[in-house]
Amino acid sequence: MSEPVLSIRGLERTYVTAAGALTVLRGVDLDVRPGEIVGLIGPSGSGKSSLLHAAGLLEHPNAGKISIQGVDCSNLGERERTRVRLATIGFVYQFHHLLPEFSALDNVALPMMIAGVDRRIAGERATKLLADLGLKDRVHHQPAQLSGGEQQRVAIARALANSPRLLLADEPTGNLDPTTSGAVFENLYALARSQGVAAVVATHNLELASHMDRVFALKDGHLEEQAR
């Protein structure tokens, strides 16, 4: 069996609020391997986003160990955390956060160019990713000229542009109608699988979650694997 791309042990997260301490993660353990799509379900406020933010090195947990591709990232400085994020992790959010003044092609190519990829090569890869997501004829359209589903497909292509080993998606279809939601998820699933990416997808959509390799529910700060 392949080694996990993401390995979490004993993750704890507590927030200080006006009403007192709020603990949302209590000793969470999780392994996600290459090519595996893992679903994360639970009500709003259950800690799904906190878990993804910690796994993506965007937040510091109160306790626990996070390893990415076998490297313990728990105590890395901010510069090293940023380097790991850029080189290893792709993010997709509920809202696409595309740059409105750029075309779909440029939105996808930009992260590669920031990482030092030649403009021509970045453009070629962006074109292929968009074509794989059914947007071959929309590459030169700006976000305002695209439907909600098309915008989210561009966001998925952007997240996969730098060939991450780990994809973290927080309600990636939560802003779409059921039909579009299913189509976008199928695109995400197929492309992540074909690239061998380890993915964790937080969703309220139980129908979509049922198609993932494994599904975990966050309850009272603990992960519970769901029977299939």
C-alpha positions in Angstrom: 0.0 0.0 0.0 1.3 3.5 -0.9 2.4 5.9 1.7 -0.1 8.6 2.7 0.2 12.0 1.0 -1.5 13.5 4.0 -1.2 12.0 7.5 -2.8 13.7 10.5 -2.4 12.5 14.1 -4.0 13.8 17.3 -5.2 17.1 15.7 -6.8 19.5 18.2 -8.3 23.0 17.5 -9.8 25.3 20.0 -11.0 28.9 19.3 -11.3 31.6 22.0 -14.7 33.3 21.6 -16.7 35.9 23.6 -18.6 33.0 25.1 -15.5 31.1 26.1 -13.3 28.4 24.6 -14.8 26.4 21.6 -13.1 23.1 20.7 -14.0 21.9 17.3 -11.3 19.2 16.8 -10.5 16.6 19.5 -7.6 14.3 18.6 -8.4 13.8 14.9 -6.5 11.1 12.9 -6.6 10.8 9.1 -4.5 9.3 6.3 -5.2 10.0 2.6 -3.2 8.2 0.0 -2.4 9.0 -3.7 -5.4 8.9 -5.9 -7.8 8.6 -3.0 -10.9 10.9 -2.7 -12.1 11.3 0.9 -15.3 13.0 1.8 -15.8 15.0 4.9 -19.3 15.7 6.1 -20.9 17.4 9.1 -23.1 20.3 10.0 -21.9 23.9 9.8 -19.6 24.7 12.7 -18.6 21.1 13.1 -15.0 21.8 12.2 -14.7 20.8 8.5 -13.1 24.0 7.4 -10.8 24.0 10.5 -9.6 20.6 9.6 -8.9 21.6 5.9 -7.2 24.8 7.0 -4.9 22.9 9.3 -4.2 20.2 6.7 -3.4 23.0 4.2 -1.0 24.7 6.6 -3.2 27.8 6.6 -3.9 27.6 10.4 -1.9 26.3 13.4 -3.7 23.7 15.4 -3.4 23.7 19.2 -1.9 20.2 19.1 -1.2 17.3 16.8 1.0 16.4 13.9 0.5 17.0 10.2 2.7 15.3 7.7 2.6 15.9 3.9 4.4 13.4 1.7 6.2 12.0 4.8 7.5 15.4 6.0 6.4 16.6 9.4 5.1 20.1 8.8 3.8 20.8 12.3 6.7 23.0 13.4 7.7 24.6 10.1 8.2 28.4 9.9 5.9 30.5 7.8 8.3 30.6 4.9 8.6 26.9 4.7 4.8 26.4 5.2 4.2 28.7 2.2 6.8 26.8 0.1 5.0 23.4 0.9 1.6 24.9 0.1 2.8 26.3 -3.3 4.6 23.1 -4.2 2.3 20.4 -2.9 -1.3 21.6 -2.2 -4.2 22.8 -4.3 -7.3 24.5 -2.8 -10.9 24.8 -4.1 -13.4 26.8 -2.2 -17.2 27.3 -2.4 -16.7 30.6 -4.1 -14.3 30.5 -7.0 -12.3 33.7 -6.2 -11.2 34.1 -9.9 -9.5 37.3 -10.9 -12.3 39.1 -12.8 -10.1 41.0 -15.2 -8.3 37.9 -16.5 -9.5 35.2 -18.9 -10.1 31.6 -17.8 -6.8 30.7 -19.4 -4.9 33.4 -17.5 -6.5 32.5 -14.2 -5.2 29.0 -14.6 -1.8 29.9 -16.0 -1.0 32.6 -13.4 -0.2 30.2 -10.5 2.3 28.3 -12.7 4.0 31.5 -13.8 4.3 32.7 -10.2 6.0 29.3 -9.5 8.5 30.1 -12.3 7.0 28.1 -15.2 7.6 29.6 -18.7 4.5 31.5 -20.0 4.2 29.3 -23.1 4.3 26.1 -21.1 2.0 27.5 -18.5 -0.5 28.4 -21.2 -0.3 25.0 -22.8 -1.0 23.2 -19.5 -3.8 25.6 -18.7 -5.4 25.0 -22.0 -5.2 21.2 -21.5 -6.6 21.4 -18.0 -9.5 23.6 -19.1 -10.2 21.2 -22.1 -10.2 18.2 -19.8 -12.9 20.0 -17.8 -15.1 20.7 -20.8 -14.0 24.3 -21.3 -12.1 24.1 -24.6 -14.2 26.8 -26.2 -14.3 29.1 -23.1 -10.6 29.6 -22.4 -10.6 33.2 -23.5 -13.8 34.2 -21.6 -13.6 36.3 -18.4 -15.4 35.0 -15.3 -18.4 37.3 -15.8 -18.9 35.6 -19.2 -19.0 32.1 -17.6 -21.8 30.3 -15.8 -21.4 29.4 -12.1 -20.5 25.8 -13.0 -18.0 27.0 -15.6 -16.4 29.4 -13.1 -16.0 26.5 -10.6 -14.4 24.3 -13.3 -11.9 27.1 -13.9 -11.2 27.2 -10.1 -10.6 23.4 -10.1 -8.2 23.7 -13.1 -6.3 26.5 -11.2 -6.1 24.3 -8.1 -4.5 21.5 -10.1 -2.3 23.8 -12.3 0.9 23.2 -10.3 0.4 19.4 -10.2 -0.3 19.3 -6.4 -0.1 16.0 -4.6 -2.9 17.1 -2.2 -6.2 18.7 -3.1 -8.3 20.3 -0.4 -11.9 21.3 -1.4 -14.2 23.1 0.9 -17.8 22.9 -0.3 -16.7 23.1 -3.9 -20.2 22.7 -5.3 -22.1 24.3 -2.4 -23.0 27.4 -4.5 -24.4 25.4 -7.5 -27.7 23.9 -8.4 -28.0 20.1 -8.0 -27.5 19.3 -11.7 -24.5 21.5 -12.1 -23.2 20.4 -8.8 -23.1 16.8 -9.9 -21.4 17.6 -13.2 -18.7 19.7 -11.6 -18.0 17.1 -8.9 -17.7 14.4 -11.6 -15.1 16.7 -13.4 -13.2 17.2 -10.1 -13.3 13.5 -9.3 -12.1 12.3 -12.7 -9.3 14.8 -13.0 -8.0 14.3 -9.5 -8.2 10.5 -10.0 -6.4 10.7 -13.4 -3.6 12.8 -11.8 -3.2 10.6 -8.8 -4.0 13.4 -6.4 -5.0 12.7 -2.8 -8.1 14.7 -2.2 -10.2 15.7 0.9 -13.6 17.2 -0.1 -15.8 18.8 2.6 -19.5 18.8 1.5 -23.0 19.0 2.8 -24.2 17.0 -0.2 -24.6 13.4 0.9 -25.3 12.2 -2.6 -21.9 13.5 -3.8 -20.2 12.1 -0.7 -21.6 8.6 -1.5 -19.4 8.5 -4.6 -16.1 9.1 -2.8 -13.7 6.3 -1.7 -14.3 6.9 2.0 -16.5 9.3 3.9 -15.9 10.6 7.4 -18.4 12.6 9.6 -17.1 15.2 12.1 -19.1 14.7 15.3 -18.2 16.4 18.6 -14.7 17.0 17.3 -14.0 13.4 16.3 -13.9 11.8 12.9 -16.2 8.8 12.4 -15.9 6.7 9.2 -19.2 6.1 7.6 -20.4 2.6 6.5 -20.7 2.2 2.7 
